[in-house]
């Protein structure tokens, strides 16, 4: 079974389909993305795009199906990076949804 979620990002309307549970390889990839993101905190001049790239890699590994308007099945190589704010919102929203699969006890804010 899968879970279909609707994008709250105006610039990227549509839905994506998530698994109901993460597999061991998906959970490991998610944990690695958390570690990589944490390591960037020690870098002096880090950009949001650098954080997003880490998250996009694991997002594309976990999403089962993309149904966002005007976008095909997304991969890290073709994931939209602009408009920058909307892209960051899309990444944050999906990553937050995956976090809820990984640990449902963490509040989704």
C-alpha positions as CSV (number, residue, x, y, z in Angstrom):
1,X,0.0,0.0,0.0
2,X,1.1,3.5,-0.7
3,X,0.2,7.0,0.7
4,X,-0.7,9.8,-1.7
5,X,0.0,13.3,-0.4
6,X,-0.9,16.6,-2.0
7,X,1.6,19.3,-2.5
8,X,1.0,22.5,-0.5
9,X,3.5,24.4,-2.7
10,X,1.6,26.6,-5.1
11,X,4.3,26.5,-7.8
12,X,4.4,22.7,-7.7
13,X,0.7,21.5,-7.6
14,X,-0.1,17.8,-7.7
15,X,0.6,14.8,-5.6
16,X,3.4,12.3,-4.8
17,X,3.1,8.8,-3.7
18,X,5.1,7.6,-0.6
19,X,5.4,4.0,0.6
20,X,3.6,3.2,3.9
21,X,6.8,2.1,5.4
22,X,10.5,2.6,4.6
23,X,12.7,-0.4,3.6
24,X,16.0,-0.9,5.4
25,X,17.9,0.6,2.4
26,X,15.6,3.6,2.4
27,X,15.9,4.1,6.2
28,X,19.7,3.8,5.9
29,X,19.7,6.4,3.1
30,X,17.5,8.7,5.1
31,X,19.8,8.4,8.2
32,X,22.8,9.2,6.0
33,X,21.1,12.3,4.6
34,X,20.5,13.5,8.2
35,X,24.2,12.9,9.0
36,X,25.4,14.7,5.8
37,X,23.1,17.6,6.6
38,X,24.4,17.8,10.1
39,X,28.0,17.8,8.8
40,X,27.2,20.9,6.7
41,X,26.4,22.9,9.8
42,X,30.2,23.1,10.4
43,X,30.8,24.6,7.0
44,X,31.1,28.4,7.1
45,X,29.4,29.4,3.8
46,X,26.8,26.7,3.1
47,X,23.8,27.4,0.9
48,X,20.2,26.1,1.1
49,X,20.8,24.4,-2.3
50,X,23.6,22.3,-0.7
51,X,21.2,21.1,2.0
52,X,18.5,20.5,-0.5
53,X,20.7,18.4,-2.7
54,X,21.3,16.0,0.1
55,X,17.6,15.8,0.8
56,X,16.7,15.5,-2.9
57,X,18.9,12.4,-3.3
58,X,17.0,10.5,-0.7
59,X,13.6,11.9,-1.6
60,X,14.0,10.6,-5.2
61,X,15.1,7.2,-3.8
62,X,11.9,7.0,-1.6
63,X,9.1,8.6,-3.7
64,X,7.2,5.9,-5.6
65,X,5.4,8.1,-8.0
66,X,5.5,11.8,-9.0
67,X,2.3,13.5,-10.2
68,X,3.3,17.1,-10.0
69,X,1.9,19.3,-12.8
70,X,4.3,19.8,-15.7
71,X,7.0,17.5,-14.2
72,X,7.9,14.0,-15.1
73,X,9.2,11.3,-12.8
74,X,11.9,13.3,-10.9
75,X,15.4,12.2,-10.3
76,X,18.2,14.2,-8.6
77,X,19.5,15.3,-12.0
78,X,16.3,16.9,-13.1
79,X,14.7,18.0,-9.8
80,X,13.7,21.6,-10.2
81,X,16.0,24.0,-8.3
82,X,14.0,27.1,-9.3
83,X,12.1,29.1,-8.4
84,X,14.4,28.8,-5.5
85,X,12.0,29.5,-2.6
86,X,9.3,27.2,-4.0
87,X,11.8,24.4,-4.7
88,X,13.1,24.7,-1.1
89,X,9.5,24.5,0.2
90,X,8.9,21.4,-2.0
91,X,12.0,19.7,-0.7
92,X,11.2,20.6,3.0
93,X,7.6,19.4,2.6
94,X,8.5,16.0,1.1
95,X,11.4,15.5,3.5
96,X,9.1,16.2,6.4
97,X,6.6,13.6,5.2
98,X,9.4,11.1,4.9
99,X,10.5,12.0,8.5
100,X,7.0,11.1,9.6
101,X,7.4,7.6,8.0
102,X,10.8,7.2,9.6
103,X,9.7,8.4,13.1
104,X,6.0,9.2,13.5
105,X,6.6,10.4,17.1
106,X,8.4,13.5,15.8
107,X,5.9,16.4,15.4
108,X,5.5,17.5,11.8
109,X,5.7,21.3,11.9
